């Protein structure tokens, strides 16, 4: 043995220990290039926005004020967007200018060809350009909010993983590495970015990189920052019991912080959501009842195109804006933390087959809905030897024998309509088919994934108790390999019993190690149980059992206890939001469709009455009295040809209900569960089905009953 001095021995082995202790724990994830590729794969929405910003945003050079630049820069940094504030603003301005000049060009071309300026097109183009500017300008803020909502829903599991790891190994770098490996994106990407910034020499130590990252959450999730600072402080505690106590306190801090923020949020959003419902649904729908009379009083100044733009473009935009403002106030920390992209059934969600099948199913309904216009086509009626219109007497309905089925009228502006009762009933199929197109598609995409998620949650609820049993067995000194067999025998009839049985069989019959029995790529028990909780718990078990059975026992029992606490907090948070969510959902899928259906019936009844009176006038019966007025006076005052056909009113109302369901479904899911694409599409499918069916049935009954009431009321005149 060579004669080494004490200093040489300390330098030699100190350097070796330091290299092992502080080597980059994220080497498993590869180089910087692979990190960036990971980001691109996991965040396609952000990548698309980056691509558009780099392409179009570079065409204009806009100089921003320092305050505006700082605000946009913060959102871009939170959303992990590799673009500059000037490029983001340039994209918004360029998009607005592009649509504005496109609108002017088309309007000028129409003016040169027809000699009339399409004012409606100009107004619509200007409105669209303003909306596109707003949408592009706020995109960084919304993407940052999406990122924060999704990432913050994983904060409690992140603190849990770090705490559990550090309870048996007091090493912050390894604990963050463990959390990064087991968390799902996007928070796992944030944790990898902490190491990435050290790797690229942006920061010299991991603590500096971590503290810099935590600053991005200081205003949005201060409890997360405080919990991590407590974890950092535990590194300097000489007492083991005191160190563990601080670690446990950090988890309690984030749980209490999340609960308090959601409590304040549930109180603050009640009034904004009520305003959305009243201003965005009730008042516009009630105003529809006056449209038929208003249009004829104004001499046809209001056309169906104006109604369509108002109710299907402008009002939904303001509802979307108000809903977005509510969502931007939602705090993080509570919500669905599972990532849909990691589910083996994810290919169903990405598949385009449901869209094609849905289109095939609803196409006949759309064609039937447009049947009144098909009958006006000379080619169609001549091909099938039909007439362009029929009366109800041709169908054997004598009560309204003089009324036409479709009832197109000739006016100075050309052929207008349809005003007929059957045309209005057929128009119900158009919004019904549009809603069913999305409802069927989203149901086909999400049904298997939702079932898988529910099964996983049920399995995880059972697994919490099984973990406690496994921890008890290990605490009694039973080797982990034998403990699995004992737990399997005591969990008969539960879903988790199968998991423990597979692990035991792999160990006893195939001679696998504990880690191989659980994580083997071909025979591992985890293959049959795609649950992040189970996988993480078993990784902690494999890691901690190397430190001793008592360490493993404490780790598993801690996880079991913490998960129970998290579940209790989540249930309390759901109770806080349950009243608000249920009220808005009932308004969206019950009251709004019900009210809209009745309003459509009223507008149809008004049109039918005026149409009937005009028919009597054309038959020479206009001198008969209707109250204090003669029929001819009424029909001269209200010209049916200048009214908005109820056919178009109904279509506009139906599409409006669909748009409202889209906006409010996303809002309610985000309020209740955070950023959860799977639940959003699944709830949207259910809400569309229930809402549009209720609207269609209500409108059908209202149209028939109110029309019959009008005919009976006019019976004395008709006789």
C-alpha positions in Angstrom: 0.0 0.0 0.0 1.4 3.4 -1.0 2.2 5.9 1.8 -0.4 8.6 1.3 -0.8 11.5 3.6 -4.1 12.3 5.3 -4.7 15.2 3.0 -4.1 13.1 -0.1 -6.5 10.4 1.1 -9.2 13.0 1.8 -8.8 14.7 -1.6 -8.8 11.4 -3.5 -11.9 9.9 -1.8 -13.6 13.2 -1.3 -13.4 13.8 -5.1 -14.8 10.4 -5.7 -17.7 10.8 -3.2 -18.5 14.2 -4.6 -18.6 13.0 -8.2 -21.0 10.2 -7.2 -23.1 12.5 -5.0 -23.4 15.5 -7.4 -23.3 13.8 -10.7 -26.1 15.0 -12.9 -29.0 12.9 -11.8 -30.9 13.6 -15.0 -28.4 11.8 -17.2 -31.1 9.2 -17.8 -32.9 11.8 -19.9 -30.1 12.4 -22.3 -28.6 15.6 -23.7 -30.1 19.1 -24.1 -31.3 18.1 -27.6 -33.4 15.2 -26.2 -34.9 17.5 -23.5 -36.0 19.9 -26.2 -37.4 17.0 -28.2 -39.3 15.8 -25.2 -40.8 19.3 -24.7 -41.9 19.4 -28.4 -43.5 16.0 -28.2 -45.4 16.6 -25.0 -46.5 20.1 -25.8 -47.7 20.2 -29.5 -50.1 23.1 -28.8 -47.2 25.2 -27.7 -45.0 24.1 -30.5 -47.7 25.1 -33.1 -48.0 28.5 -31.5 -44.2 28.9 -31.5 -44.1 27.9 -35.2 -46.8 30.5 -36.2 -45.1 33.2 -34.1 -41.7 32.5 -35.6 -43.2 32.5 -39.1 -45.7 35.4 -39.1 -44.4 37.3 -36.1 -41.1 38.0 -37.8 -42.8 39.8 -40.7 -43.5 42.9 -38.5 -41.2 44.7 -36.2 -43.1 46.1 -33.2 -41.5 47.9 -30.3 -43.3 47.4 -27.0 -43.2 49.5 -23.9 -41.1 48.0 -21.1 -44.2 47.4 -19.0 -46.1 45.6 -21.8 -43.0 43.6 -22.8 -42.4 42.5 -19.2 -46.1 41.3 -18.9 -45.9 39.3 -22.1 -42.5 38.0 -21.2 -43.7 36.6 -17.9 -46.5 34.6 -19.6 -44.2 33.3 -22.3 -41.7 32.1 -19.7 -44.3 30.4 -17.6 -45.7 28.6 -20.7 -42.1 27.6 -21.8 -42.5 29.4 -25.1 -39.3 30.1 -27.0 -40.5 33.4 -28.6 -40.0 37.0 -27.7 -42.7 39.4 -26.6 -42.3 41.5 -29.8 -42.9 38.4 -31.9 -46.0 37.5 -30.0 -47.4 41.0 -30.4 -46.4 41.0 -34.1 -48.4 37.9 -34.7 -51.5 39.4 -33.2 -51.2 42.7 -35.2 -50.3 40.8 -38.4 -53.3 38.5 -38.0 -55.6 41.5 -37.5 -54.2 43.4 -40.5 -54.4 40.3 -42.7 -58.1 39.7 -42.0 -58.9 43.4 -42.3 -57.3 43.8 -45.8 -58.8 40.4 -46.9 -62.2 41.7 -45.9 -61.6 45.0 -47.7 -60.4 43.2 -50.9 -63.4 40.9 -51.0 -65.8 43.8 -50.4 -64.2 45.9 -53.1 -64.4 43.0 -55.5 -68.1 42.5 -54.8 -68.7 46.2 -55.1 -67.0 46.3 -58.6 -69.0 43.3 -59.7 -72.5 44.1 -58.3 -72.3 47.8 -57.7 -73.4 47.4 -54.1 -71.2 47.5 -51.0 -71.7 44.5 -48.7 -71.8 46.4 -45.4 -72.6 43.2 -43.5 -69.5 41.6 -44.8 -67.4 44.6 -43.9 -68.8 44.7 -40.3 -68.3 41.0 -39.9 -64.7 41.2 -41.2 -63.9 44.1 -38.8 -65.5 42.2 -35.9 -63.5 39.1 -36.8 -60.2 41.0 -37.1 -60.7 42.5 -33.6 -61.5 39.0 -32.2 -58.5 37.5 -33.9 -56.3 40.2 -32.5 -57.7 39.7 -29.0 -57.3 35.9 -29.3 -53.7 36.1 -30.5 -52.8 38.8 -28.1 -54.1 36.9 -25.1 -52.7 33.5 -26.3 -49.5 33.7 -24.2 -51.6 34.5 -21.1 -54.0 31.7 -21.8 -51.3 29.2 -22.6 -49.5 30.2 -19.4 -52.8 29.7 -17.5 -53.3 26.3 -19.1 -49.7 25.3 -18.1 -50.2 26.6 -14.6 -53.6 24.8 -14.1 -52.2 21.5 -15.4 -48.9 21.8 -13.6 -50.4 23.0 -10.3 -52.8 20.0 -10.2 -49.6 17.9 -9.8 -48.0 20.0 -7.0 -49.4 18.0 -4.1 -48.1 14.7 -5.6 -44.8 16.4 -6.4 -44.3 17.5 -2.7 -45.4 14.0 -1.7 -42.7 12.3 -3.8 -40.0 14.7 -2.6 -41.0 14.3 1.0 -41.3 10.5 1.0 -37.9 10.2 -0.8 -36.2 12.6 1.6 -37.5 10.9 4.7 -35.2 8.0 4.0 -32.5 9.8 1.9 -31.8 13.4 2.8 -30.6 14.4 -0.7 -32.6 17.2 -2.5 -31.1 16.5 -5.9 -32.1 12.8 -5.8 -35.5 13.7 -4.4 -36.2 16.1 -7.3 -34.9 13.5 -9.7 -37.3 10.9 -8.3 -40.2 13.3 -8.6 -39.3 14.2 -12.2 -39.2 10.6 -13.1 -42.6 9.8 -11.6 -44.6 13.0 -12.2 -46.5 13.4 -15.5 -46.0 16.4 -17.8 -46.0 19.4 -17.6 -44.7 19.6 -14.0 -42.2 16.8 -14.7 -40.9 19.0 -17.6 -40.5 21.9 -15.1 -38.4 19.7 -12.8 -36.3 18.5 -15.7 -35.8 22.2 -16.7 -34.3 22.8 -13.2 -31.5 20.3 -14.1 -31.3 21.5 -17.7 -30.5 25.1 -16.5 -27.7 23.7 -14.4 -26.5 21.6 -17.3 -26.4 24.5 -19.7 -24.5 26.6 -17.1 -27.4 29.1 -16.6 -27.0 28.4 -12.9 -24.0 27.0 -11.0 -25.9 24.9 -8.4 -29.2 23.1 -8.4 -30.4 25.1 -5.4 -30.0 28.4 -7.5 -31.9 26.8 -10.4 -34.7 25.6 -8.0 -35.1 28.9 -6.3 -35.3 30.7 -9.7 -38.0 28.3 -10.8 -40.0 28.7 -7.6 -40.1 32.4 -8.2 -42.4 31.8 -11.1 -45.0 30.3 -8.7 -44.6 32.9 -5.9 -47.7 34.9 -6.9 -49.8 32.0 -8.2 -49.0 29.2 -5.7 -47.2 30.6 -2.7 -48.0 27.5 -0.7 -45.9 25.4 -3.2 -42.9 27.8 -2.7 -43.3 27.7 1.1 -43.5 23.9 1.1 -40.3 23.6 -1.0 -38.5 26.1 1.3 -39.4 23.9 4.2 -38.0 20.9 2.4 -34.8 22.8 1.8 -34.6 23.8 5.5 -34.8 20.2 6.5 -31.4 19.6 5.0 -29.8 21.7 7.8 -31.5 20.0 10.7 -29.2 17.9 12.8 -32.0 16.1 14.6 -33.6 13.2 12.6 -37.0 13.6 14.3 -37.0 17.3 13.7 -36.0 16.8 10.1 -38.9 14.4 9.5 -41.3 16.7 11.3 -40.4 19.6 8.9 -40.9 17.4 5.9 -44.3 16.4 7.1 -45.1 20.0 7.8 -44.3 20.9 4.1 -47.0 18.6 2.8 -49.5 20.0 5.3 -48.7 23.5 4.2 -49.5 22.9 0.6 -52.7 21.0 1.4 -53.9 23.8 3.6 -52.9 26.4 1.1 -54.8 24.7 -1.8 -57.9 24.3 0.4 -57.9 28.0 1.4 -57.4 29.3 -2.1 -60.2 27.1 -3.5 -62.5 28.2 -0.7 -62.0 31.9 -1.7 -62.3 31.0 -5.4 -65.7 29.2 -4.9 -67.0 32.3 -3.2 -65.7 34.8 -5.8 -67.0 33.1 -8.9 -70.7 32.8 -8.0 -71.5 36.3 -9.1 -69.5 36.2 -12.4 -71.1 32.9 -13.4 -74.5 34.2 -12.7 -73.8 37.2 -14.9 -72.6 34.9 -17.7 -75.9 33.1 -17.5 -78.1 36.2 -17.3 -76.3 38.4 -19.8 -75.2 35.6 -22.1 -78.2 33.3 -22.1 -81.4 34.6 -20.6 -81.6 38.2 -22.0 -80.5 37.3 -25.5 -83.0 34.4 -25.7 -85.9 36.6 -24.4 -85.0 39.2 -27.0 -85.5 36.6 -29.7 -89.3 36.6 -29.1 -89.5 40.2 -30.3 -87.5 39.7 -33.5 -90.3 38.7 -35.9 -92.3 41.8 -35.0 -89.3 44.1 -34.8 -88.1 43.1 -38.2 -91.4 43.9 -39.9 -91.8 47.2 -37.9 -88.4 48.2 -39.2 -89.4 47.4 -42.8 -87.1 44.5 -43.3 -84.1 46.4 -42.0 -83.2 43.4 -39.8 -82.4 40.3 -41.9 -81.8 36.8 -40.8 -78.1 37.3 -41.5 -78.0 39.9 -38.8 -79.6 37.6 -36.3 -77.1 34.9 -37.2 -74.1 37.1 -36.7 -75.5 38.6 -33.5 -76.4 35.3 -31.8 -73.8 33.0 -33.3 -70.8 35.3 -33.4 -71.0 38.5 -31.3 -72.8 37.2 -28.2 -70.8 34.0 -28.0 -67.7 36.0 -28.2 -68.7 38.1 -25.2 -69.7 34.9 -23.3 -66.3 33.4 -24.2 -64.6 36.6 -22.9 -66.5 36.6 -19.6 -65.8 32.9 -19.1 -62.1 33.3 -19.9 -61.9 36.0 -17.2 -63.4 33.6 -14.7 -60.9 30.9 -15.6 -57.9 33.2 -15.3 -58.8 33.7 -11.6 -58.8 29.9 -10.8 -56.1 29.0 -8.4 -54.0 25.9 -8.9 -53.3 22.9 -6.7 -56.6 21.1 -7.2 -57.6 19.2 -10.2 -57.1 16.1 -12.3 -53.4 15.3 -12.5 -53.4 12.3 -14.8 -52.1 12.8 -18.4 -54.3 11.5 -21.1 -51.3 11.1 -23.5 -49.8 8.4 -21.3 -52.9 6.1 -21.4 -52.5 3.1 -23.7 -56.0 3.9 -25.2 -54.9 7.4 -26.2 -54.8 6.5 -29.9 -58.7 6.4 -29.8 -58.7 10.0 -28.6 -56.5 11.1 -31.5 -58.3 9.0 -34.1 -60.2 10.8 -36.8 -62.5 7.8 -37.5 -65.2 9.0 -35.0 -65.4 12.3 -37.0 -66.0 10.4 -40.2 -68.6 8.0 -38.7 -70.5 10.8 -37.0 -70.6 12.8 -40.3 -72.1 9.7 -42.1 -74.7 9.3 -39.4 -75.9 12.9 -39.2 -75.7 13.7 -43.0 -79.3 12.5 -43.7 -80.6 14.7 -40.9 -78.9 17.8 -42.4 -80.3 17.0 -45.9 -83.8 16.7 -44.5 -83.4 19.9 -42.6 -82.6 21.8 -45.8 -85.5 20.1 -47.7 -87.5 23.3 -48.1 -84.7 24.7 -50.2 -84.3 21.4 -52.1 -87.9 21.7 -53.1 -87.2 25.1 -54.6 -84.7 23.6 -57.0 -86.1 23.0 -60.5 -83.8 20.0 -61.0 -84.9 18.3 -57.8 -88.6 18.7 -58.3 -88.5 17.7 -61.9 -86.3 14.7 -61.2 -88.8 13.3 -58.7 -92.0 14.7 -60.3 -92.8 16.9 -57.3 -94.3 20.4 -56.7 -92.3 23.2 -55.2 -94.8 23.5 -52.3 -97.9 21.8 -50.9 -100.7 22.9 -48.6 -101.7 21.1 -45.4 -104.9 20.1 -47.2 -102.8 18.0 -49.5 -101.6 16.1 -46.4 -105.1 15.6 -45.2 -105.0 18.3 -42.4 -108.1 20.5 -42.9 -107.6 22.6 -39.8 -104.9 24.7 -41.5 -105.8 23.7 -45.0 -104.9 27.0 -46.6 -101.4 27.3 -45.2 -98.4 26.1 -47.2 -95.9 23.6 -45.9 -92.8 25.7 -46.8 -94.4 29.0 -47.8 -91.8 30.9 -49.8 -93.0 34.5 -50.7 -92.1 36.8 -53.5 -91.1 40.4 -52.6 -89.2 43.3 -54.1 -86.0 41.7 -52.8 -86.8 38.4 -54.5 -88.0 35.1 -53.0 -88.0 35.1 -49.2 -88.8 32.4 -46.7 -89.6 29.7 -45.7 -92.4 30.8 -43.4 -94.3 27.5 -43.3 -94.9 25.5 -40.2 -93.4 22.3 -41.6 -90.3 24.2 -42.7 -89.7 25.3 -39.1 -90.2 21.8 -37.8 -87.7 20.4 -40.3 -85.2 23.1 -39.3 -85.0 21.5 -35.9 -82.9 18.7 -37.5 -80.1 21.1 -38.4 -78.9 22.1 -34.9 -79.8 18.5 -33.7 -77.5 17.0 -36.3 -74.7 19.5 -35.5 -74.9 18.7 -31.8 -75.0 15.0 -32.4 -72.0 15.2 -34.7 -69.9 16.4 -31.9 -71.6 14.4 -29.2 -71.2 11.1 -31.0 -67.6 11.9 -32.0 -66.5 12.9 -28.5 -68.3 10.0 -26.9 -66.5 7.5 -29.2 -63.2 9.2 -28.4 -63.5 9.4 -24.7 -65.7 6.5 -23.5 -62.9 3.9 -23.1 -60.5 6.4 -21.7 -63.0 7.6 -19.1 -63.8 4.1 -18.1 -60.1 3.3 -17.8 -59.6 6.4 -15.6 -62.6 5.5 -13.3 -61.3 1.9 -13.0 -57.9 3.3 -12.1 -59.3 5.6 -9.4 -61.3 2.7 -7.9 -58.2 0.6 -7.9 -56.1 3.4 -6.3 -58.7 3.8 -3.6 -58.4 0.2 -2.6 -54.6 0.2 -3.0 -54.2 2.9 -0.3 -55.4 0.4 2.4 -53.4 -2.4 0.8 -50.2 -0.2 1.1 -50.9 0.2 4.8 -51.1 -3.6 5.2 -47.9 -4.1 3.2 -46.2 -1.5 5.4 -47.3 -3.3 8.5 -45.9 -6.6 7.3 -42.6 -5.0 6.5 -42.6 -3.3 9.9 -43.0 -6.7 11.5 -39.7 -7.8 9.9 -41.3 -9.9 7.1 -39.1 -9.8 3.9 -40.7 -7.9 1.1 -40.9 -11.0 -1.1 -42.9 -12.9 1.5 -45.0 -9.8 2.5 -46.6 -9.7 -0.9 -47.9 -13.3 -0.5 -49.4 -12.5 2.9 -51.1 -9.3 1.7 -52.5 -11.2 -1.4 -54.2 -13.7 1.0 -55.8 -10.9 3.1 -57.2 -8.9 0.2 -59.4 -11.6 -1.4 -62.2 -10.1 -3.5 -60.5 -6.8 -4.1 -58.9 -5.6 -7.4 -55.6 -5.1 -5.7 -55.4 -8.8 -4.7 -54.6 -9.7 -8.3 -51.6 -7.3 -8.3 -50.1 -8.8 -5.2 -50.7 -12.3 -6.5 -48.9 -11.6 -9.8 -45.9 -10.2 -7.9 -45.9 -13.3 -5.6 -46.1 -15.7 -8.6 -43.2 -13.9 -10.4 -41.1 -14.2 -7.3 -42.0 -17.8 -6.3 -42.4 -19.5 -9.7 -40.0 -17.5 -12.0 -37.4 -16.6 -9.4 -37.5 -12.9 -10.2 -36.2 -10.2 -7.9 -38.7 -7.9 -6.3 -38.0 -5.1 -8.8 -38.2 -7.5 -11.8 -41.4 -9.1 -10.5 -43.1 -5.6 -10.5 -41.5 -3.8 -13.4 -40.4 -6.5 -15.8 -41.3 -5.3 -19.3 -42.9 -8.6 -20.3 -44.2 -10.2 -17.1 -44.2 -7.4 -14.5 -47.3 -6.9 -12.4 -47.4 -3.2 -13.2 -48.4 -4.0 -16.8 -51.9 -5.0 -15.8 -52.3 -2.0 -13.5 -51.5 1.3 -15.4 -51.7 3.5 -12.4 -49.2 6.3 -11.6 -49.9 5.8 -7.9 -49.2 2.1 -7.9 -46.1 2.5 -10.0 -44.7 5.3 -7.8 -45.5 3.4 -4.6 -43.7 0.4 -5.9 -40.7 2.4 -7.0 -40.5 3.9 -3.5 -40.7 0.4 -2.1 -37.9 -0.9 -4.2 -35.8 2.2 -3.5 -36.5 2.2 0.3 -36.2 -1.5 0.9 -32.5 -1.1 0.0 -32.2 1.0 3.2 -33.9 -1.6 5.3 -37.3 -3.1 6.1 -38.2 -0.4 8.7 -37.4 2.4 6.2 -39.6 0.7 3.6 -42.4 0.2 6.1 -42.4 3.8 7.2 -42.3 5.0 3.5 -45.3 2.9 2.5 -47.4 3.8 5.6 -46.5 7.5 5.1 -47.7 7.3 1.5 -50.9 5.6 2.6 -51.6 8.3 5.2 -50.8 11.2 2.9 -52.9 9.8 0.1 -55.9 9.5 2.5 -55.4 13.1 3.5 -55.2 14.3 -0.1 -58.4 12.4 -0.9 -60.2 14.1 2.0 -59.0 17.5 0.9 -60.2 16.7 -2.7 -63.6 15.7 -1.5 -64.0 18.8 0.6 -63.0 20.9 -2.4 -65.5 19.2 -4.6 -68.2 19.9 -2.0 -67.2 23.6 -2.1 -67.7 23.7 -5.9 -70.6 21.2 -6.2 -73.4 23.8 -5.7 -71.9 26.3 -8.2 -71.2 23.6 -10.8 -74.6 21.9 -10.4 -76.5 25.2 -10.7 -74.7 26.2 -13.9 -75.0 22.8 -15.4 -78.7 22.7 -14.8 -79.0 26.2 -16.3 -77.0 25.1 -19.3 -78.7 21.8 -20.1 -82.2 22.4 -18.7 -83.3 26.1 -18.3 -81.5 27.6 -21.3 -82.7 24.9 -23.8 -86.2 25.0 -22.3 -86.5 28.8 -22.5 -85.0 28.8 -26.0 -87.5 26.2 -27.3 -90.4 28.1 -25.9 -89.2 31.3 -27.6 -88.9 29.6 -30.9 -92.5 28.4 -30.5 -93.6 32.0 -29.8 -91.9 33.4 -32.8 -93.5 30.7 -35.0 -96.9 31.4 -33.5 -96.6 35.2 -34.3 -95.5 34.4 -37.9 -98.4 32.0 -38.3 -101.0 34.5 -37.1 -99.8 37.2 -39.4 -99.4 34.8 -42.2 -103.0 33.5 -41.7 -104.3 37.1 -41.6 -102.5 38.0 -44.8 -103.9 34.9 -46.5 -107.4 36.0 -45.5 -106.7 39.5 -46.9 -105.6 37.9 -50.2 -109.0 36.0 -50.3 -111.0 39.3 -49.9 -111.8 38.8 -46.2 -109.6 41.6 -45.0 -112.6 43.8 -43.8 -113.4 41.4 -41.0 -112.8 42.8 -37.5 -110.2 41.5 -35.2 -110.8 43.4 -32.0 -110.7 47.1 -32.7 -108.8 46.7 -35.9 -109.7 45.2 -39.3 -107.5 42.4 -40.7 -106.4 44.6 -43.6 -105.1 47.2 -41.3 -103.1 44.7 -39.3 -101.6 43.1 -42.4 -100.7 46.4 -43.9 -98.9 47.3 -40.7 -97.1 44.0 -40.3 -95.8 42.8 -43.7 -95.0 39.1 -43.4 -92.6 39.2 -46.3 -90.3 41.6 -44.5 -90.2 39.5 -41.3 -87.4 37.2 -40.4 -88.5 33.6 -41.2 -88.8 31.5 -38.1 -86.9 28.9 -40.0 -83.7 31.0 -39.6 -84.5 32.1 -36.1 -84.7 28.5 -35.0 -81.4 27.6 -36.6 -79.7 30.6 -35.1 -81.1 29.8 -31.6 -80.2 26.1 -31.9 -76.6 26.8 -32.9 -76.4 29.4 -30.2 -77.4 26.8 -27.6 -74.7 24.5 -29.0 -72.1 27.3 -28.7 -73.1 28.1 -25.1 -72.9 24.4 -24.1 -69.4 24.3 -25.6 -68.2 27.4 -23.7 -69.9 26.7 -20.4 -68.9 23.0 -20.4 -65.2 23.9 -20.7 -65.7 26.6 -18.1 -67.3 24.3 -15.6 -64.8 21.4 -16.1 -61.9 23.9 -15.6 -63.5 25.3 -12.5 -64.1 21.9 -11.0 -61.1 19.8 -12.2 -58.5 22.3 -13.7 -57.2 21.7 -17.2 -58.6 18.3 -18.1 -59.1 17.7 -21.8 -60.5 14.2 -21.4 -63.2 15.2 -18.9 -64.0 18.3 -20.9 -64.8 16.3 -24.1 -66.6 13.6 -22.2 -68.8 16.2 -20.4 -69.3 18.1 -23.6 -70.7 15.0 -25.3 -73.2 14.4 -22.4 -74.2 18.0 -22.2 -74.7 18.4 -25.9 -76.9 15.3 -26.0 -79.1 16.3 -23.1 -79.2 20.0 -23.9 -80.0 19.7 -27.6 -82.6 16.9 -27.1 -84.4 19.0 -24.5 -84.3 22.0 -26.8 -85.5 20.0 -29.8 -88.4 18.4 -27.9 -89.4 21.7 -26.2 -89.3 23.6 -29.5 -91.3 20.9 -31.3 -94.0 20.8 -28.6 -94.1 24.6 -28.4 -94.3 25.1 -32.2 -97.1 22.5 -32.5 -99.1 23.6 -29.4 -98.8 27.3 -29.9 -99.6 27.0 -33.6 -102.7 25.0 -32.8 -103.6 27.6 -30.2 -103.2 30.4 -32.8 -105.4 28.5 -35.3 -108.1 27.8 -32.7 -108.0 31.5 -31.6 -108.5 32.5 -35.2 -111.2 29.9 -35.8 -114.1 32.4 -35.6 -112.5 34.4 -38.4 -111.6 31.4 -40.5 -115.1 30.0 -40.3 
